[in-house]
Amino acid sequence: MAPGELAEVAAQHGPAAYVLTVGSDGRPRVIHVAVAVAADGTITAAVGRGAAANAAARPDVCVLWPPAADGYSLIADGAAAVEGEPGPGARVAIRVVSAVRHRPAAV
């Protein structure tokens, strides 16, 4: 999906998503936050101190929107930049490098 399409598709999934970072121990960390997607596909969000520190140290992140009404999830991979010092309510800007709608699991 082209970065310019991301804002339109993300709107179908709602204003909140899961942001996945990697902790210093190599384990994934997941938070649920309000996100905004700009026309160029950049994702911004206010995150907590831990997620901001993780993103500052290891900027490769993933953003996952729960399934929309059609059952498809939205997954975006990108590079995060923390605005200012990591702390409560720190803002991150994620430059998306790839995004895809993912079909529901066959159960």
C-alpha positions in Angstrom: 0.0 0.0 0.0 1.3 3.4 -0.9 2.0 5.8 2.0 -0.6 8.2 0.7 -3.3 5.5 0.9 -2.6 4.7 4.6 -4.6 7.6 6.1 -7.7 6.6 4.2 -7.4 2.9 5.1 -6.5 3.7 8.7 -9.7 5.8 9.0 -11.7 2.6 8.4 -10.0 1.0 11.4 -10.6 3.8 13.9 -8.4 6.2 15.8 -6.6 3.7 18.1 -4.0 1.1 17.3 -1.3 -1.0 19.0 2.2 0.2 18.8 4.8 -2.5 19.1 8.4 -1.7 20.3 11.3 -3.8 21.4 12.6 -3.6 25.0 16.2 -3.6 26.0 15.9 -7.3 26.8 14.8 -8.0 23.2 11.2 -8.8 24.1 8.3 -7.1 22.3 6.3 -4.5 24.1 2.8 -3.5 23.1 0.7 -0.4 24.0 -2.7 0.7 22.8 -2.8 4.4 22.0 -4.6 7.0 19.9 -2.9 7.5 16.6 -3.1 10.0 13.8 -2.1 9.4 10.2 -1.0 12.3 8.0 -1.6 12.5 4.3 2.0 11.4 3.6 1.5 8.2 5.7 3.4 9.4 8.8 1.9 8.0 12.0 2.0 10.1 15.2 1.1 9.1 18.7 1.6 10.1 22.3 3.2 7.2 24.1 4.5 6.4 27.6 8.0 6.7 29.0 8.8 3.0 28.3 7.6 3.0 24.7 9.4 6.2 24.0 12.7 4.9 25.4 12.3 1.7 23.4 11.6 3.6 20.2 14.6 6.0 20.8 17.0 3.1 21.3 15.5 0.7 18.7 13.4 2.7 16.2 12.0 -0.2 14.1 8.4 -0.4 15.2 5.1 -1.9 14.1 1.6 -0.4 14.3 -1.3 -2.7 14.3 -5.0 -1.7 13.9 -7.6 -4.3 15.0 -9.9 -5.7 12.3 -12.3 -3.4 10.6 -15.9 -4.4 9.8 -14.6 -6.5 6.9 -12.4 -8.6 9.3 -9.1 -7.3 7.9 -6.4 -5.9 10.2 -4.0 -3.1 9.2 -0.3 -3.5 9.9 2.3 -0.8 9.3 6.1 -1.2 9.8 8.2 1.9 10.1 11.0 3.9 11.8 10.1 5.9 14.9 11.5 9.2 15.9 10.9 10.5 19.5 10.1 14.2 19.7 12.1 15.5 22.7 13.1 13.4 25.7 11.4 10.0 26.4 8.9 10.6 29.2 5.2 10.4 29.9 3.1 11.6 27.0 6.2 11.7 24.7 5.3 12.0 21.0 6.6 9.7 18.4 6.5 10.1 14.6 6.7 6.9 12.6 7.8 7.0 9.0 6.1 4.1 7.5 8.1 1.9 5.1 5.4 -0.8 4.4 1.8 -1.3 5.2 -0.6 -4.1 4.4 -4.2 -5.1 5.2 -4.1 -8.7 6.6 -6.9 -11.2 6.1 -8.6 -12.9 9.1 -7.2 -16.1 10.3 -8.9 -19.3 9.2 -10.4 -20.9 12.3 
